[in-house]
Amino acid sequence: MSEVIWVFIAAVIVLALGGYALYLAVALRKRERQRALWRDEVEQMVRERSENIHNSIRVIAGAMLEQQMTMSECVIRLSGLLNQLGPVGENSRYQSLHLAAAELAHIPILDDWKALKFREQMKHLKEMDAVEQKYGDFVLDVCRHIQQVGITEESAQQEQSSVGYYMPNKPAGG
C-alpha cells in the first residue's frame, strides 16, 4: 500500500509541475505578444516622428527658397532637425548647414534676443550676415536638393555629390 501512495504522490507532483510549466509557458507567450505590440507601437511612433521631421525639413527648405525666412534662421532650424535624424543628418552633404549653425550658436534667440541692446543686436546681425555670405550658396544648394530629392538614407548613401559641402578657401601662397 505504501507503493500506491508514493505513486499517487509522484503523479500529483508531476501533474502539479506540468500545470505550473504550462502556466509559465502561457504567461511567457502572453508577455512576448505584449512586447511585440509595444515594439510595433514604438516603431510606429519612431516612423511618425521621422516623417514629421522630414516634413519640417522640407517646409523650412521651401521657406528659405521662397525667402520667407532668413538664412540664419533656416540654418539653425535645419541643423537641429538633421541632428535628430542621426546618421542620415550627419551626411557630408549637410556639412555647410552644421558649420554655419555652429558659427551662429552663440547668438541669442527669442526673448534673449529681445533683451539685447540695439548695439548688441547690430553686432550679431553683422555676424549673421557674414555667415550668410560665407555659406549662402551652399545652404541654398542644400535647400534645393531637399526640395527636389528629400532626405532619405538611400539617397544619402548612394549619392556622393558635393551639394552643400563647404570647403574653406585656402590662403594664397599656402
C-alpha contacts under 8 A as a table, 3 or more apart, distances in Angstrom:
res1	aa1	res2	aa2	distance
1	M	4	V	5.24
1	M	5	I	6.54
2	S	5	I	5.09
2	S	6	W	6.26
3	E	6	W	5.09
3	E	7	V	6.11
4	V	7	V	5.05
4	V	8	F	6.03
5	I	8	F	4.97
5	I	9	I	6.06
6	W	9	I	5.02
6	W	10	A	5.99
7	V	10	A	5.04
7	V	11	A	6.05
8	F	11	A	5.06
8	F	12	V	6.17
9	I	12	V	5.08
9	I	13	I	6.14
10	A	13	I	5.04
10	A	14	V	6.05
11	A	14	V	5.06
11	A	15	L	6.00
12	V	15	L	5.07
12	V	16	A	5.95
13	I	16	A	4.99
13	I	17	L	6.02
14	V	17	L	5.12
14	V	18	G	5.95
15	L	18	G	4.96
15	L	19	G	5.98
16	A	19	G	5.06
16	A	20	Y	6.10
17	L	20	Y	4.99
17	L	21	A	6.02
18	G	21	A	5.01
18	G	22	L	6.10
19	G	22	L	5.03
19	G	23	Y	6.12
20	Y	23	Y	4.95
20	Y	24	L	6.17
21	A	24	L	5.07
21	A	25	A	6.10
22	L	25	A	5.03
22	L	26	V	6.16
23	Y	26	V	5.22
23	Y	27	A	6.12
24	L	27	A	5.00
24	L	28	L	5.95
25	A	28	L	5.07
25	A	29	R	6.13
26	V	29	R	5.13
26	V	30	K	6.13
27	A	30	K	5.04
27	A	31	R	6.12
28	L	31	R	5.03
28	L	32	E	6.10
29	R	32	E	5.04
29	R	33	R	6.21
30	K	33	R	5.17
30	K	34	Q	6.26
31	R	34	Q	5.02
31	R	35	R	6.14
32	E	35	R	5.06
32	E	36	A	6.12
33	R	36	A	5.03
33	R	37	L	6.23
34	Q	37	L	5.04
34	Q	38	W	6.18
35	R	38	W	4.98
35	R	39	R	5.95
36	A	39	R	4.99
36	A	40	D	6.11
37	L	40	D	5.09
37	L	41	E	6.17
38	W	41	E	4.99
38	W	42	V	6.10
39	R	42	V	5.12
39	R	43	E	6.07
40	D	43	E	5.08
40	D	44	Q	6.08
41	E	44	Q	5.06
41	E	45	M	6.16
42	V	45	M	5.01
42	V	46	V	6.12
43	E	46	V	5.04
43	E	47	R	6.12
44	Q	47	R	5.05
44	Q	48	E	6.13
45	M	48	E	5.10
45	M	49	R	6.05
46	V	49	R	5.07
46	V	50	S	6.01
47	R	50	S	5.07
47	R	51	E	6.10
48	E	51	E	5.02
48	E	52	N	6.15
49	R	52	N	5.03
49	R	53	I	6.19
50	S	53	I	5.06
50	S	54	H	6.11
50	S	85	L	7.19
51	E	54	H	5.01
51	E	55	N	6.05
52	N	55	N	5.07
52	N	56	S	6.07
53	I	56	S	5.05
53	I	57	I	6.13
53	I	81	L	6.39
53	I	85	L	7.83
54	H	57	I	5.08
54	H	58	R	6.27
54	H	150	G	7.69
54	H	151	I	6.89
55	N	58	R	5.11
55	N	59	V	6.17
56	S	59	V	5.07
56	S	60	I	6.10
56	S	81	L	8.00
57	I	60	I	5.20
57	I	61	A	6.06
57	I	78	L	6.16
57	I	81	L	6.91
57	I	82	L	7.94
57	I	146	I	7.83
58	R	61	A	5.13
58	R	62	G	6.06
58	R	146	I	6.31
58	R	147	Q	6.07
58	R	150	G	7.00
59	V	62	G	5.08
59	V	63	A	6.07
60	I	63	A	4.97
60	I	64	M	6.13
60	I	74	C	6.45
60	I	77	R	7.73
60	I	78	L	7.19
61	A	64	M	5.10
61	A	65	L	6.28
61	A	74	C	7.28
61	A	78	L	7.88
61	A	143	C	4.67
61	A	144	R	7.30
61	A	146	I	6.75
61	A	147	Q	6.71
62	G	65	L	5.07
62	G	66	E	6.15
62	G	143	C	7.02
62	G	144	R	7.98
62	G	147	Q	6.59
63	A	66	E	5.05
63	A	67	Q	6.04
63	A	68	Q	5.01
63	A	69	M	6.24
64	M	67	Q	4.90
64	M	68	Q	5.87
64	M	69	M	5.58
64	M	70	T	6.94
64	M	71	M	6.63
64	M	74	C	6.39
64	M	140	L	7.80
64	M	143	C	7.25
65	L	68	Q	7.67
65	L	140	L	7.00
65	L	143	C	6.85
65	L	144	R	7.33
67	Q	70	T	6.96
69	M	73	E	6.58
69	M	74	C	6.68
70	T	73	E	5.32
70	T	74	C	6.27
71	M	74	C	4.92
71	M	75	V	5.99
71	M	132	E	6.33
71	M	136	G	7.33
71	M	139	V	7.82
72	S	75	V	5.15
72	S	76	I	6.25
72	S	101	A	7.68
72	S	104	L	7.43
72	S	128	M	6.34
72	S	131	V	7.79
72	S	132	E	6.68
73	E	76	I	5.28
73	E	77	R	6.15
74	C	77	R	5.25
74	C	78	L	5.90
75	V	78	L	5.26
75	V	79	S	5.88
75	V	97	L	5.45
75	V	98	H	7.57
75	V	100	A	6.68
75	V	101	A	5.71
75	V	139	V	7.47
76	I	79	S	5.36
76	I	80	G	6.25
76	I	97	L	7.73
76	I	100	A	7.95
76	I	101	A	5.08
76	I	104	L	7.54
76	I	105	A	7.80
77	R	80	G	5.26
77	R	81	L	6.26
78	L	81	L	5.11
78	L	82	L	5.94
78	L	97	L	7.19
79	S	82	L	5.11
79	S	83	N	6.11
79	S	97	L	5.79
79	S	98	H	5.45
79	S	101	A	6.48
80	G	83	N	5.19
80	G	84	Q	6.66
81	L	84	Q	5.21
81	L	85	L	6.88
82	L	85	L	5.21
82	L	86	G	7.18
82	L	88	V	7.51
82	L	89	G	4.27
82	L	90	E	7.21
83	N	86	G	5.67
83	N	89	G	5.54
83	N	90	E	6.89
84	Q	89	G	7.35
85	L	88	V	5.86
85	L	89	G	5.30
86	G	89	G	5.55
86	G	90	E	6.50
87	P	90	E	4.99
87	P	91	N	6.67
88	V	91	N	5.70
88	V	151	I	7.67
88	V	152	T	7.04
88	V	153	E	5.65
88	V	156	A	6.61
89	G	94	Y	6.98
90	E	94	Y	6.83
90	E	95	Q	7.55
91	N	94	Y	5.90
91	N	95	Q	7.19
91	N	156	A	6.58
92	S	95	Q	5.00
92	S	164	G	7.90
92	S	165	Y	6.40
93	R	96	S	7.60
93	R	142	V	7.42
93	R	156	A	7.90
93	R	160	Q	7.98
93	R	161	S	7.31
93	R	162	S	6.43
93	R	163	V	5.58
93	R	164	G	5.07
93	R	165	Y	5.39
94	Y	97	L	5.43
94	Y	98	H	6.58
94	Y	142	V	6.91
94	Y	163	V	8.00
94	Y	164	G	5.68
94	Y	165	Y	6.72
95	Q	98	H	5.20
95	Q	99	L	6.05
95	Q	164	G	6.56
95	Q	165	Y	5.65
95	Q	166	Y	6.58
96	S	99	L	5.15
96	S	100	A	6.00
96	S	135	Y	6.43
96	S	138	F	6.22
96	S	139	V	6.48
96	S	164	G	5.58
96	S	165	Y	5.71
96	S	166	Y	5.19
97	L	100	A	5.25
97	L	101	A	6.00
97	L	135	Y	7.96
97	L	139	V	6.29
97	L	164	G	7.64
98	H	101	A	5.04
98	H	102	A	6.09
99	L	102	A	5.12
99	L	103	E	6.42
100	A	103	E	5.12
100	A	104	L	6.33
100	A	131	V	6.36
100	A	132	E	7.98
100	A	135	Y	6.67
101	A	104	L	5.00
101	A	105	A	5.86
102	A	105	A	5.11
103	E	106	H	7.34
103	E	131	V	7.29
104	L	107	I	5.68
104	L	127	E	7.94
104	L	128	M	6.91
104	L	131	V	7.72
105	A	108	P	7.96
107	I	113	W	7.96
107	I	124	H	6.59
108	P	112	D	5.39
108	P	113	W	5.07
109	I	112	D	5.44
109	I	113	W	4.76
109	I	114	K	7.87
110	L	113	W	5.31
110	L	114	K	6.49
111	D	114	K	4.96
111	D	115	A	6.15
112	D	115	A	5.08
112	D	116	L	6.64
113	W	116	L	5.37
113	W	121	Q	7.29
116	L	120	E	5.99
116	L	121	Q	6.16
117	K	120	E	5.31
117	K	121	Q	6.30
118	F	121	Q	5.07
118	F	122	M	6.17
119	R	122	M	5.04
119	R	123	K	6.17
120	E	123	K	5.03
120	E	124	H	6.27
121	Q	124	H	5.13
121	Q	125	L	6.04
122	M	125	L	4.91
122	M	126	K	6.22
123	K	126	K	5.26
123	K	127	E	6.47
124	H	127	E	4.96
124	H	128	M	6.10
125	L	128	M	4.93
125	L	129	D	6.08
126	K	129	D	5.01
126	K	130	A	6.21
127	E	130	A	5.09
127	E	131	V	6.28
128	M	131	V	5.13
128	M	132	E	6.09
129	D	132	E	4.98
129	D	133	Q	6.11
130	A	133	Q	5.08
130	A	134	K	6.15
131	V	134	K	5.00
131	V	135	Y	6.05
131	V	136	G	7.65
132	E	135	Y	5.37
132	E	136	G	4.84
133	Q	136	G	5.33
135	Y	138	F	5.38
135	Y	139	V	6.07
135	Y	166	Y	7.38
136	G	139	V	5.20
136	G	140	L	6.18
137	D	140	L	5.14
137	D	141	D	6.16
138	F	141	D	5.05
138	F	142	V	6.28
138	F	163	V	7.08
138	F	164	G	4.47
138	F	165	Y	6.72
138	F	166	Y	6.69
139	V	142	V	5.07
139	V	143	C	6.17
139	V	164	G	6.10
140	L	143	C	5.00
140	L	144	R	6.10
140	L	164	G	7.96
141	D	144	R	5.15
141	D	145	H	6.09
141	D	163	V	6.03
141	D	164	G	5.73
142	V	145	H	4.99
142	V	146	I	6.09
142	V	163	V	6.15
142	V	164	G	5.04
143	C	146	I	5.07
143	C	147	Q	6.20
144	R	147	Q	5.10
144	R	148	Q	6.17
145	H	148	Q	5.11
145	H	149	V	5.75
145	H	150	G	6.89
145	H	163	V	7.54
146	I	149	V	5.39
146	I	150	G	4.26
146	I	151	I	6.25
147	Q	150	G	5.80
151	I	155	S	7.12
151	I	156	A	7.28
152	T	155	S	5.43
152	T	156	A	6.16
153	E	156	A	5.06
153	E	157	Q	6.11
154	E	157	Q	5.25
154	E	158	Q	5.94
155	S	158	Q	5.13
155	S	159	E	5.51
156	A	159	E	5.71
156	A	160	Q	7.40
157	Q	160	Q	7.19
162	S	165	Y	5.15
170	K	174	G	7.04
171	P	174	G	5.62
